[in-house]
Amino acid sequence: MAVQLQQPGGATCAAEGKPQPVIRPVEPADGPALHGLLTACLLDVLADRDRWLARWRWQCWDNPFRQGRPAGWVIVDGDNIVGHLGAVYLPLLIGDTRVTGVIGTDYAVSADAAARGGSFVALELAQTLFATCSDCLVMATTANEKTAAVFGRFGCRPVGWTREFWRAPATLAQQVRSCWGGRSRVIRRVLDSPVGSRLVEAVRRVPAIPIPGRCWLDAVGPDSRDDRGLLWQQVAALSRTAAGTPGRPDVVLAGDRSPTYLDWRYGRHPEREALRVLTVRGSEDGLVGVAIVFGERRPDRHIVYVEDILVHPRWPDVVQVLLCAALRWASDCGADYLITSPGRRSVRHLLWELGFENRARNAPAVVVQSSPGTHHAARALPDPLDDQIEFWHGIMF
């Protein structure tokens, strides 16, 4: 099956006879048909079409970083959409250099189109993404083996540890384990033993979150205060402070947590009532830590995800505080589990100490373009990239 790229103005160069499938930019009206394609081709797509469409419009069409670029591409065969590769734009930092990133998402080709066109169909969608977005750093953040293989043909490489996701049940026993256990090997062994289980059952008391002295913890919704803009400014300032920490690698690939990004990503999320911003403030340093969590309700499960964590470099223990607070909130709202990515590879040991279970994917979630043509800063990205990238759940699209 030959696929043609639609020319400006909608024209295509087709041979006589049956019109050939074409690749064109996705349009807002494609949403319902696109949802049908994705639910047939991909796992874990929201079955509720209205919820899915609201998220799709927010992340693609209401995205302030798109700036007129395509929101993705579809393969159209007659009246049917038989393939899709979406594009979600977001601001990134490579060291101190700001670049625009584009995440290839919802990559799908119908079984019939794949059978007729083979791997070339998927390749042509990817080729369109890389050619059109040559001024962006291209990446995928929910990659599977097929996506990694296709993107690898265009110079992307996987980040190995991003296959790891860590899960903790939102139970009283887990709260005790995470709040009391921590870095004490003796306490961890006791709590993991049958004696520890009986102790938790006997106490039946929610443990105190281990907040450092002269600090206090708060939880707010993105719409719960008039000074939401001030909160995003404080989070952005904390991000800049953390980025300047001595001892961090010279080149770090991370999201640029600007107030504009934070307001779009969390403040304008179509289900923002399910978001909470957990903050830890110190009497002298102001905001010293923040975690953003999101409760995902589906018919078969209720999961809370840690979307992002930031801590002041002088308060490294606040990471444990925020994870324990996230676990408490997950329990309070009746979730089954709290799930997080490590954020940075160095955080994995803390998740293990707190009793989280490693649930590895079949393939790394992140694949990153190694040398985009128009970003000289990106050419400084080391290989492997493992220690020089931040990856929280909040950039998974």
C-alpha positions as CSV (number, residue, x, y, z in Angstrom):
1,M,0.0,0.0,0.0
2,A,1.7,3.2,-1.1
3,V,1.0,6.2,1.1
4,Q,1.3,9.8,-0.2
5,L,1.9,13.0,1.6
6,Q,-0.9,15.5,1.0
7,Q,0.4,18.6,-0.6
8,P,-0.5,22.2,0.5
9,G,-4.0,23.0,-0.5
10,G,-5.1,19.3,-0.1
11,A,-3.8,18.1,-3.5
12,T,-2.2,14.7,-3.9
13,C,-0.3,13.1,-6.7
14,A,-2.2,9.8,-7.2
15,A,-2.0,7.4,-10.0
16,E,-5.1,6.7,-12.1
17,G,-7.6,4.3,-10.6
18,K,-8.3,3.8,-6.9
19,P,-7.1,6.8,-4.9
20,Q,-4.1,6.0,-2.7
21,P,-4.1,6.6,1.0
22,V,-2.6,10.0,2.0
23,I,-0.9,11.4,5.1
24,R,-2.2,14.7,6.2
25,P,-2.1,16.8,9.4
26,V,-4.7,15.8,11.9
27,E,-7.8,18.1,12.2
28,P,-10.0,18.8,15.2
29,A,-12.9,17.0,13.5
30,D,-10.9,13.8,13.4
31,G,-11.3,13.2,17.1
32,P,-14.1,10.7,17.2
33,A,-12.7,8.6,14.3
34,L,-9.3,8.8,15.9
35,H,-10.6,7.5,19.2
36,G,-12.1,4.5,17.4
37,L,-8.8,3.7,15.7
38,L,-6.8,4.0,19.0
39,T,-9.1,1.9,21.0
40,A,-8.9,-0.9,18.4
41,C,-5.1,-0.7,18.1
42,L,-3.6,0.3,21.5
43,L,-3.9,-1.0,25.0
44,D,-5.1,1.2,27.9
45,V,-6.8,3.9,25.8
46,L,-9.6,5.6,27.7
47,A,-12.9,3.9,26.7
48,D,-14.9,7.0,27.7
49,R,-14.8,8.9,24.4
50,D,-15.9,12.2,25.9
51,R,-13.1,12.1,28.5
52,W,-10.6,11.1,25.8
53,L,-11.7,13.9,23.5
54,A,-11.4,16.5,26.3
55,R,-7.8,15.4,27.1
56,W,-6.9,15.2,23.4
57,R,-8.1,18.8,22.8
58,W,-6.3,20.0,25.8
59,Q,-2.9,18.4,25.1
60,C,-2.9,18.9,21.3
61,W,-5.1,21.9,20.4
62,D,-5.0,24.0,23.5
63,N,-1.2,23.5,23.9
64,P,0.5,27.0,24.0
65,F,3.8,25.5,22.8
66,R,2.3,24.1,19.5
67,Q,2.5,27.6,17.9
68,G,0.8,26.6,14.7
69,R,2.6,23.4,14.2
70,P,0.6,20.2,13.3
71,A,-1.0,18.4,16.2
72,G,-0.1,15.1,14.5
73,W,-0.7,13.3,11.3
74,V,-3.2,10.7,10.1
75,I,-3.3,8.2,7.2
76,V,-6.6,8.5,5.4
77,D,-7.8,5.8,3.1
78,G,-10.9,7.0,1.4
79,D,-13.2,8.1,4.2
80,N,-11.4,6.1,6.9
81,I,-8.5,7.1,9.2
82,V,-6.2,4.0,9.2
83,G,-3.1,5.4,10.9
84,H,-2.1,8.2,13.3
85,L,1.0,9.7,15.0
86,G,0.2,12.6,17.4
87,A,2.5,15.4,18.4
88,V,2.5,17.0,21.9
89,Y,4.8,20.0,22.2
90,L,6.4,21.1,25.5
91,P,9.3,23.3,26.7
92,L,12.6,21.5,27.5
93,L,15.9,22.4,29.0
94,I,19.2,21.0,27.7
95,G,21.6,22.4,30.3
96,D,20.7,26.1,30.3
97,T,19.4,26.1,26.7
98,R,15.7,26.2,26.2
99,V,14.4,24.1,23.3
100,T,10.9,23.0,22.1
101,G,10.4,19.3,22.4
102,V,7.8,17.2,20.6
103,I,6.5,13.9,21.9
104,G,5.3,11.4,19.3
105,T,2.2,9.9,20.9
106,D,-0.7,7.6,20.1
107,Y,1.2,5.9,17.3
108,A,-1.1,3.4,15.6
109,V,-1.8,1.8,12.3
110,S,-4.9,-0.3,11.7
111,A,-4.3,-4.1,11.2
112,D,-5.6,-4.0,7.7
113,A,-3.4,-1.0,6.7
114,A,-0.4,-2.7,8.3
115,A,-1.1,-6.0,6.5
116,R,-1.3,-4.2,3.1
117,G,1.5,-1.7,3.6
118,G,3.9,-3.5,6.0
119,S,6.3,-1.6,8.2
120,F,6.6,1.2,5.5
121,V,3.3,2.7,6.7
122,A,4.5,3.3,10.2
123,L,7.8,4.5,8.9
124,E,6.2,7.1,6.7
125,L,4.3,8.6,9.6
126,A,7.5,8.8,11.6
127,Q,9.3,10.3,8.7
128,T,6.7,13.0,8.5
129,L,7.1,13.8,12.2
130,F,10.9,14.1,12.0
131,A,10.8,16.1,8.8
132,T,8.1,18.6,9.9
133,C,9.5,19.1,13.4
134,S,13.1,19.5,12.4
135,D,13.3,22.6,14.7
136,C,12.3,20.5,17.8
137,L,13.9,17.8,19.9
138,V,11.8,14.7,19.0
139,M,11.2,12.0,21.7
140,A,8.6,9.4,22.8
141,T,7.6,9.0,26.4
142,T,5.3,6.0,26.2
143,A,7.4,4.0,23.7
144,N,7.0,0.2,23.2
145,E,9.4,-2.0,21.2
146,K,7.9,-1.1,17.9
147,T,8.0,2.7,18.5
148,A,11.6,2.4,19.7
149,A,12.6,0.5,16.6
150,V,11.0,3.0,14.3
151,F,12.3,6.1,16.1
152,G,15.7,4.5,16.2
153,R,15.9,4.7,12.5
154,F,15.8,8.5,12.8
155,G,18.6,8.8,15.4
156,C,16.7,8.3,18.7
157,R,18.1,6.1,21.5
158,P,16.3,4.6,24.5
159,V,17.0,5.5,28.1
160,G,17.2,2.1,29.8
161,W,16.0,2.9,33.3
162,T,12.7,4.5,32.1
163,R,11.3,1.0,31.8
164,E,10.9,1.1,35.6
165,F,7.7,2.2,37.4
166,W,7.3,1.8,41.1
167,R,4.1,0.9,42.8
168,A,2.9,0.9,46.4
169,P,-0.6,-0.2,47.6
170,A,-2.6,2.7,49.2
171,T,-3.0,0.8,52.5
172,L,-2.3,1.5,56.2
173,A,0.4,-1.2,56.2
174,Q,2.2,0.5,53.3
175,Q,1.9,3.9,55.0
176,V,3.5,2.5,58.1
177,R,6.2,0.9,56.0
178,S,7.0,4.1,54.1
179,C,6.7,6.6,57.0
180,W,8.5,4.5,59.7
181,G,10.8,2.4,57.6
182,G,12.7,4.7,55.4
183,R,16.5,4.3,55.6
184,S,16.6,2.3,58.8
185,R,17.5,-1.3,57.8
186,V,16.4,-2.6,61.2
187,I,13.0,-1.0,61.1
188,R,12.5,-2.2,57.5
189,R,13.2,-5.8,58.5
190,V,10.9,-5.7,61.4
191,L,8.0,-4.1,59.4
192,D,8.5,-6.6,56.6
193,S,8.3,-9.6,59.0
194,P,5.2,-11.3,60.4
195,V,5.8,-9.5,63.6
196,G,5.6,-6.2,61.8
197,S,2.3,-7.1,60.2
198,R,0.8,-8.0,63.5
199,L,2.1,-4.7,65.0
200,V,0.4,-2.7,62.2
201,E,-2.9,-4.6,62.8
202,A,-2.7,-4.0,66.5
203,V,-1.9,-0.3,66.3
204,R,-4.4,0.6,63.5
205,R,-3.2,4.2,63.6
206,V,-2.3,6.3,60.6
207,P,1.4,7.1,61.0
208,A,2.7,10.7,61.1
209,I,4.4,11.8,57.9
210,P,8.0,12.5,58.8
211,I,8.1,16.2,58.2
212,P,11.3,18.0,59.2
213,G,11.2,20.5,62.0
214,R,10.4,24.1,61.1
215,C,8.4,22.8,58.0
216,W,4.8,22.4,57.2
217,L,2.9,20.3,54.6
218,D,-0.1,21.5,52.6
219,A,-2.3,20.1,49.8
220,V,-4.2,22.3,47.4
221,G,-6.1,21.8,44.2
222,P,-4.9,23.8,41.1
223,D,-8.2,25.8,41.2
224,S,-8.5,26.1,45.0
225,R,-6.8,29.5,45.4
226,D,-6.8,32.8,43.6
227,D,-3.0,33.1,43.6
228,R,-2.5,30.0,41.5
229,G,-0.2,32.1,39.3
230,L,2.0,32.9,42.3
231,L,2.2,29.1,43.2
232,W,3.4,28.3,39.7
233,Q,6.0,31.1,39.9
234,Q,7.2,29.7,43.2
235,V,7.4,26.2,41.7
236,A,9.3,27.6,38.7
237,A,11.8,29.3,41.0
238,L,12.3,26.1,42.9
239,S,13.0,24.3,39.7
240,R,15.7,26.9,38.8
241,T,17.2,26.5,42.2
242,A,17.3,22.7,41.9
243,A,18.8,23.0,38.4
244,G,21.7,25.0,39.8
245,T,22.7,22.4,42.4
246,P,26.4,21.8,42.5
247,G,27.3,18.2,41.5
248,R,24.6,17.8,39.0
249,P,25.8,16.8,35.5
250,D,26.8,19.7,33.2
251,V,24.1,18.7,30.7
252,V,20.7,17.7,31.9
253,L,17.6,17.0,29.8
254,A,14.5,18.1,31.7
255,G,11.2,19.8,31.3
256,D,11.2,23.5,31.6
257,R,8.8,24.1,34.5
258,S,7.9,27.6,33.5
259,P,4.7,29.2,34.9
260,T,3.2,29.0,31.4
261,Y,3.9,25.2,31.2
262,L,2.7,24.5,34.8
263,D,-0.5,26.4,34.2
264,W,-1.3,24.5,31.0
265,R,-0.1,21.1,32.2
266,Y,-1.9,21.2,35.5
267,G,-4.0,24.3,35.9
268,R,-5.9,23.8,32.6
269,H,-6.1,20.0,32.7
270,P,-9.7,19.0,31.8
271,E,-9.8,16.8,35.0
272,R,-7.9,19.2,37.3
273,E,-10.3,18.4,40.1
274,A,-8.4,15.1,40.4
275,L,-5.1,16.9,40.8
276,R,-3.4,17.9,44.1
277,V,-0.3,20.1,44.6
278,L,1.5,18.9,47.8
279,T,3.9,21.5,49.1
280,V,6.4,21.6,51.9
281,R,7.4,25.0,53.2
282,G,10.3,25.9,55.5
283,S,10.2,28.9,57.9
284,E,13.4,30.2,56.3
285,D,13.6,28.9,52.8
286,G,9.9,29.2,51.7
287,L,8.9,26.5,49.3
288,V,11.4,23.6,49.7
289,G,9.5,20.8,48.0
290,V,6.5,20.2,45.8
291,A,4.8,17.1,44.4
292,I,1.9,17.1,41.9
293,V,-0.4,14.0,42.0
294,F,-3.3,12.9,39.9
295,G,-6.1,10.5,40.6
296,E,-7.1,8.4,37.6
297,R,-10.5,6.7,37.9
298,R,-11.5,4.0,35.5
299,P,-14.2,1.3,35.7
300,D,-11.6,-1.4,36.7
301,R,-9.2,0.6,38.9
302,H,-8.4,3.8,40.7
303,I,-4.7,4.8,40.6
304,V,-2.9,7.9,41.9
305,Y,0.2,8.9,39.9
306,V,3.0,11.1,41.0
307,E,3.2,13.5,38.1
308,D,6.2,15.6,39.3
309,I,8.5,16.1,42.3
310,L,10.9,19.0,43.0
311,V,12.9,19.6,46.2
312,H,15.3,22.3,47.3
313,P,18.9,21.1,47.2
314,R,19.3,21.8,50.9
315,W,16.3,19.6,51.8
316,P,16.9,16.2,50.1
317,D,14.9,14.3,52.7
318,V,11.8,16.1,51.6
319,V,11.5,13.6,48.7
320,Q,10.4,11.0,51.3
321,V,8.0,13.5,52.9
322,L,6.3,14.1,49.5
323,L,6.1,10.4,48.6
324,C,4.6,9.6,52.0
325,A,2.1,12.5,51.6
326,A,1.2,11.3,48.1
327,L,0.6,7.8,49.6
328,R,-1.6,9.3,52.3
329,W,-3.7,11.2,49.8
330,A,-4.1,8.1,47.6
331,S,-5.4,6.2,50.6
332,D,-7.7,9.0,51.6
333,C,-9.4,9.2,48.2
334,G,-9.8,5.4,48.0
335,A,-7.2,4.6,45.4
336,D,-5.8,1.1,44.9
337,Y,-2.2,2.1,44.3
338,L,0.3,5.0,44.1
339,I,2.5,4.7,41.0
340,T,5.5,6.8,40.1
341,S,8.5,6.8,37.8
342,P,11.9,7.4,39.6
343,G,12.3,10.9,38.1
344,R,16.0,10.4,38.1
345,R,17.9,7.1,38.2
346,S,19.4,8.1,41.5
347,V,15.9,8.1,43.2
348,R,15.4,4.4,42.7
349,H,17.1,3.4,45.9
350,L,14.8,5.6,47.9
351,L,11.7,4.0,46.4
352,W,13.1,0.6,47.3
353,E,13.8,1.8,50.9
354,L,10.2,3.0,51.2
355,G,8.8,-0.3,50.2
356,F,7.7,0.4,46.6
357,E,7.6,-2.5,44.2
358,N,9.4,-2.2,40.9
359,R,7.0,-2.9,38.0
360,A,9.1,-2.9,34.8
361,R,7.7,-2.3,31.3
362,N,8.7,-4.5,28.4
363,A,10.7,-1.6,26.9
364,P,12.0,1.8,28.1
365,A,9.3,4.5,28.0
366,V,11.7,7.2,26.8
367,V,13.5,7.4,23.5
368,V,15.3,10.7,22.6
369,Q,16.6,12.1,19.4
370,S,20.4,12.3,19.8
371,S,21.3,15.0,17.2
372,P,18.5,17.1,15.9
373,G,19.6,19.3,13.0
374,T,18.7,22.7,14.3
375,H,19.6,22.4,18.0
376,H,23.4,22.6,18.6
377,A,22.9,22.2,22.3
378,A,21.3,18.8,21.8
379,R,24.4,17.5,20.2
380,A,26.1,17.7,23.6
381,L,23.7,15.1,25.0
382,P,25.9,12.3,26.3
383,D,25.6,8.6,25.4
384,P,24.3,6.9,27.4
385,L,21.9,9.5,28.7
386,D,20.9,7.6,31.8
387,D,22.2,10.0,34.5
388,Q,21.5,13.2,32.6
389,I,17.7,13.0,32.2
390,E,14.7,13.7,34.4
391,F,11.6,11.6,33.7
392,W,8.5,12.0,35.8
393,H,5.1,10.6,34.9
394,G,3.8,14.2,34.1
395,I,5.5,14.2,30.7
396,M,4.0,10.8,29.6
397,F,1.7,11.5,26.7
